[in-house]
Amino acid sequence: MWIMPLRMNSSQSDSDTVISLKHVGKSFGEMVVFEDISLHVNRGEIVSILGSSGSGKSTLFNIIAGLIPIDHGDVIVKGTVGYMQQKDLLLPWKTVSANVGLPLKLKGVEKEDIKKRIEEYLPLVGLEGYEDKFPFQLSGGMRQRASFLRTLMTSEEIFLLDEAFGSLDSITRGQMQKWLLEMKRELDNTVVFITHDIDEAILLSDRIYVISKIPAEIKKEIDVDFHKDDKNKRLLSSKTLQLKQEILRYL
């Protein structure tokens, strides 16, 4: 969970682009994570950053969220950012309502207004009736939905999801992927998704950036241009297998 103030330079950024990285470099001591990374995310897209573990994907997210500085290049973010990591990071001693409402409390929102927002959104994520439960009383998928809702309370504009479903079993993961697509239709926000799962990237994405191991570079930008209106149809599409074979050549 993270919220950033608006960072925008409109003279340098197209009106439809909400995230832009141009020739960005980042090192930690002698370890060069990347020297020249450029990518963009348009408003309303789901964009995946696909690569193996240790390829600098989370470093990119930390840069976009403003958590770490860059060595050189330009970073433009137009809007507030909600950052959801692989672990749900729910506070075990707080109820679902208290966990979900924490970002609003930190912003100084009035208690009654927080309650109204929670009551409005809990049905949206399928957690109505669970507001007084504690995290240990929830399934893995329900915990991730609670974490997602807390991220939504942080920002309704841009979501950064870092291996958000990576810790779930395959059945629950598939359910959460479909659920995410439903939430995207409801909220019409912008989602950037880190994953090392090719099938997941193909299912969810409008575009995919395939990233190499460090020193990382963008190996390929892929427009996933089939079944955009119903991405669930991609699960059984022959085009998915063809695209997967293409992606494997770059990993």
N, C-alpha and C positions, 0 to 999 in steps of 0.2 A: 504494500500500500504506500503510495507516494503522491504528493500533489505539487505541481510546479506552477509558478505564476506564468502568465503569458510571455512568450519570448518570440518576437516577430520583427522581421525587417521586410516590410511589404515591397520595397523597391527591388529586392533580390529574389522574391518568391512569387511564383504563379498563384493566382487566386484559389485554385483548386488543390494546391499542394499544402499539406499541413505539417509535414516533416521533410526536411531536406538536409542531407549531409553531402558536402562537396570537398573532395580531396582531404579527408580527415585522416590524421595520423595519431597514434597513441602507443606509447611504450611505458613499461614499468621497469625502471632501471635499464639493464641490458636486454631485457626481453621485449622485442618488437611485436606488438599485437597486430597492428596493421599500419601501413605507411600511406596508403592512398585509397580510402574507401569513399565511394559516392553512391548514394541511393536516395530515393524519394518515396513518399507515401501520399496518395491523394485522399481527399476527404471522402469518407464513406467506404473505403476499401478495406478488405482483409488482405494483408500482405504478410507472408511468412519469410523468415530468415532461416534457411535450412543449412545445417552443417553438422559435422561430428562434434563430439565433446572436445572442449579445449580449443575451439576455433575462434573465440573472441565474441561470440554472440551476446553473452550477458554484458560484456564490456560495452558493446554498442548500445544496449538498453540503458546502461548506467549513464552513458553520455547523453542520450536522448532525454533522459529524465533529469539531467543536470546534476547528477550525483558525483561525477568526476569530470575534471577538465580535459580538454584535448591539447595535444602538442601543437598541431597546426590544422588549418582548414576552416571550414565554415559549417556551423550547425544552426538551422532555423527550425523552430517549433512554434506553430501557430495554434495556441490553445492550451488548456490544462491537460495534464497527463496523469492517469491512474496506472499504477504499476503493480501487477499481480505476479508473484513468484510461484515456483513449483510447490513449495510447502505453503499450506494455507495460512500459517502464522496467526491463527485465531488464539485469543487469550483464553486459556482453559478455565479460568475462574470467573469469566464473564459469560452471560447468556448470549444467545444469537442476537437478540435485539441490541444488547450493549456492545457486542463486537461490531455489528453492522453500523451502528450509530456513532462509533468512535470518531471517524473523520469529521462528522458534522459537529460533534462536541468540541473537538480541537479547533474548529473554525469559529467557535463561539455562537453557534446556532442555538436558539431557545429550545428548552426541553420539549415543549409542546409541539414545536415545529419538527423536531427530530422524530417524535412519536408518529406524527402524521406521515412523514416521508417513509418511515419504516413500514407502516400499515399499508401504504400505497404500493410499495415495491415487493414486499414479501410474497404476495400471490404471483407476481410476475416470474419469480425464480422458483416457485413451487415450495416455498417454506412457510406458507400460512399455517398457523397452528403450532409452529415450532419456535416461536419467538422467545419462550421462556426456557427452552432446552439449553443444555451446555454442550460444548463441542464433542465431548466423549460420548454423548447420546446420539450423535449423528453418524450416518454412513459416510464413506469417503466422498462419494458424489455430492452429498448434501453439504459436507464441509466446504467443498470447492465452490458450490453455489453460494454459500454464505460469504466466502472470501470474494467471489465475483461481485456480490452485491455491495460489500464493503468498498471494493474498488470503484463501483458505480457511484457510491456516495462521495468518493474522493473526486471523481471527475466523470462527467457524462460525455466528454468530447473524444478523448484519445485513450485507448486501452493498450498497454504493453503487457502481454501475457507470456511469461517466461517458463516454458515447459509446463504449462498450467495443469496438464492432465497426465504428466509423465509418471507420477507415483501411483496411478490408479490401475486396477486390473483391466484386461482388454475389453471385457463386456461393459464395465462402467465407463471406461474411456470412450468407447463408441457412443454410449448414451450421452455423455457430456459434449462430445463433438456435435451431435445433432442438436443438443440443447443450445450450444453456443450459436449455431446458425439461426435458431429460432429467436434468440435474444438479439442477434444482429438485425433481424428483420423488424423487431419491435422498436429497438432503440435508434437504428440508423446512425450509428456512430462509426468511428474509425478504429480498426484493430490491427495491431502488429503482433505477430505470433512467432515466438522462437520454438523451433522443434528440430530434432534429429530424425524424426519419423517421416519418411517420404510419403507414405500413404496419407498421413494426417495433413501434410502440407498441400497435397493435391486436392483432397476433399474440401478443405476449408478456404483455400486461397483464391483471390482474384489474380494476384501475381506472386511469384516466388523468386527470392534472391538466393542462389546457391553460393555458399561461402566456403573457401578452402581452409585448411589448417593454418595456424600462424607461422610466419607473418601472413595474415589473412588477406584475401582479395576476393572480389566478386567474380566468380567463375562464369555465372550465367544469370541473366534476368529472364524469367519465363512468364509469359501471359497465359494463364489457365483459362482458355476461351471457350470451353465447352460446358454445357449444362449450368450456365451461370444463374438461371432462374430457379433451378432446383438442384442444388449441389449434391443432394443425397443420391441422385441418379449416377453420380460419378463412381459410386462404390462398385457397380457392375458394368461399367463402361470399358470397352476395349481400348479406348483412348487413354484411360488411366494407366494401363499396362505399358502402352507405347511411351507415355510421358515418363513413367518410372524408369524405363530402360534408358531414356535420354538423360535423366538426372543422374543415374548411376555412373555415367561416363565422366561426370564432373566432380565426383566425390572420391 
